[in-house]
Each structure stands twice: as C-alpha cells, then as structure tokens.
C-alpha cells in the first residue's frame, strides 16, 4: 500500500466519513435522523446519561460551548421533556441538569438503531478486519484523552 501524507489522509477522511455517516443515517428513523433534535442536543443527552446529572457550567464545558449557548440548548431540551433543571440546595446560583426517562429512551433508541446500521455496514468485513478497525479507533480515542499540542 502506498504511503499517504497526513494532508492526503485528512482530505480522504473528510470525504469518506461524510459518506459513511449518511449511509448510517439512511437506515435509521429516530429523533436524530428526522431532525427532531440537533446533534449538540443529542451530545448533551449522551453526556447527561453517562453522568446522571451535572451543573450547567460543567455541561457547557463538556460540550465545548459558551454558557449562554448551553442554556439555550438546555431550554429546548427542557421544553421537550428530555431534561430537568433544578437549583442546588447548597448554592442557589448553581443549576443542575438531569436527563429524564424520556431523554434516556431517546438515547437508547438511537443507539439500538445505530448498532443495527453498524452491523449492516460492517458485515462484509472479516472478523480480523473488524478487530483491526476496533484497534485503530481505540487508539484514536485513547489519544483524545491525552493533552496534545495545537496543530
């Protein structure tokens, strides 16, 4: 296999990941694929499902958005019954956000459909090829948790 520069790889990956994402979404019918919620809203629900609840400032930081942007996002999720907002008993200025059962159900349904799509997408690969892919993705994910210089 010929060597590929990082720039060539970045151009190739940018194109191919969009094709893969569209292919996955074609096989799904859920709030995310229908556009009923935005991707950042989905990410917030995922974060809250993992954590249980968190303060607004933590959620904003975790989503890499400003506090006002996170507030607007949470307002829409509250309006749709996907999260609850409450004040801290210790510090009335602190606002906690918690995912509701309806929000959990949405995450579970999207994941269920996504697993089905991934099974279909990766079925043509051998067990060995899927294992290699997992190793590469795990290496990338592990690298994300380490601080890296901005490039």
C-alpha positions in Angstrom: 0.0 0.0 0.0 1.4 3.4 -0.9 2.4 5.9 1.8 -0.2 8.6 2.4 0.7 12.0 3.8 -1.3 13.4 6.7 -2.8 16.0 4.4 -3.8 13.5 1.9 -5.4 11.3 4.6 -7.2 14.3 6.0 -8.8 15.1 2.6 -9.7 11.5 2.1 -11.1 11.0 5.6 -13.2 14.2 5.4 -14.9 12.9 2.3 -15.4 9.3 3.3 -16.7 10.0 6.9 -19.5 12.1 5.4 -20.4 9.2 3.1 -20.3 6.7 6.0 -22.4 9.0 8.2 -25.1 9.4 5.5 -25.1 5.6 4.9 -25.7 5.0 8.6 -28.5 7.6 8.8 -30.3 6.2 5.7 -31.1 3.0 7.8 -32.4 4.9 10.8 -35.6 6.6 11.7 -35.3 8.4 15.0 -35.4 11.8 16.5 -31.8 12.5 15.4 -32.2 11.2 11.8 -35.5 13.0 11.4 -34.0 16.3 12.7 -36.3 16.5 15.7 -33.3 17.2 17.9 -29.9 18.6 16.9 -26.6 16.8 17.2 -25.4 19.1 20.0 -28.7 18.4 21.9 -28.0 14.7 21.4 -24.5 15.1 22.7 -25.9 16.8 25.8 -28.3 13.9 26.3 -25.4 11.4 25.9 -23.3 13.4 28.4 -26.2 13.5 30.9 -26.9 9.8 30.5 -23.3 9.0 31.3 -23.1 11.4 34.3 -26.6 11.2 35.6 -26.7 14.9 36.2 -24.3 17.9 36.2 -24.1 21.6 36.7 -24.8 23.8 33.7 -21.3 25.2 33.6 -19.9 21.6 33.5 -22.2 20.7 30.7 -21.2 23.8 28.7 -17.6 23.0 29.2 -18.1 19.3 28.2 -19.9 20.4 25.1 -17.3 23.0 24.3 -19.8 25.8 24.1 -20.4 29.0 25.9 -22.7 29.1 29.0 -25.4 31.1 27.1 -25.4 28.6 24.2 -25.6 25.7 26.6 -28.5 27.5 28.4 -30.4 27.8 25.1 -29.8 24.2 24.3 -31.0 23.0 27.7 -34.0 25.3 27.4 -35.1 23.4 24.3 -34.4 20.1 25.9 -36.5 21.1 29.0 -39.3 22.2 26.7 -39.3 18.8 25.0 -39.3 17.0 28.4 -35.9 15.4 27.8 -34.1 17.0 30.8 -35.0 18.6 34.1 -33.3 21.7 35.5 -33.1 22.3 39.3 -31.3 24.7 41.7 -28.7 23.4 44.1 -29.7 23.4 47.7 -26.2 24.4 48.7 -25.7 27.2 46.2 -28.9 28.7 44.7 -26.8 30.1 41.8 -25.8 26.6 40.7 -28.2 25.0 38.2 -28.2 21.2 37.9 -29.4 19.4 34.7 -30.7 15.8 34.8 -31.8 13.6 31.9 -35.4 12.4 32.2 -36.6 8.9 31.4 -37.9 10.2 28.0 -34.4 11.5 27.3 -32.8 8.2 28.2 -35.3 6.4 25.9 -34.2 8.6 23.0 -30.6 7.8 23.6 -31.4 4.0 23.9 -33.5 4.1 20.7 -30.8 5.9 18.7 -28.1 3.5 19.9 -30.3 0.5 19.1 -30.8 1.7 15.6 -27.2 2.7 15.2 -26.0 -0.8 16.3 -28.3 -2.3 13.6 -26.8 0.1 10.9 -23.3 -0.6 12.0 -23.9 -4.4 11.8 -25.1 -3.9 8.2 -22.3 -1.6 7.3 -19.5 -3.8 8.7 -21.0 -7.2 7.8 -18.8 -7.5 4.6 -15.6 -7.2 6.7 -13.9 -10.2 8.2 -13.7 -10.7 11.9 -10.0 -9.8 11.6 -10.7 -6.6 9.7 -13.3 -5.6 12.3 -10.7 -6.3 15.0 -8.1 -4.1 13.2 -10.7 -1.3 12.9 -11.5 -1.5 16.6 -7.8 -1.3 17.4 -7.4 1.8 15.3 -10.5 3.5 16.7 -9.4 2.6 20.3 -6.0 4.1 19.6 -7.6 7.3 18.4 -10.0 7.5 21.3 -7.1 6.9 23.8 -5.2 9.7 22.1 -8.1 12.1 22.6 -7.8 11.8 26.3 -4.2 12.9 26.3 -3.4 16.6 26.0 -1.8 17.4 22.6 -0.2 20.5 21.2 -2.5 22.5 18.9 -1.6 21.9 15.3 
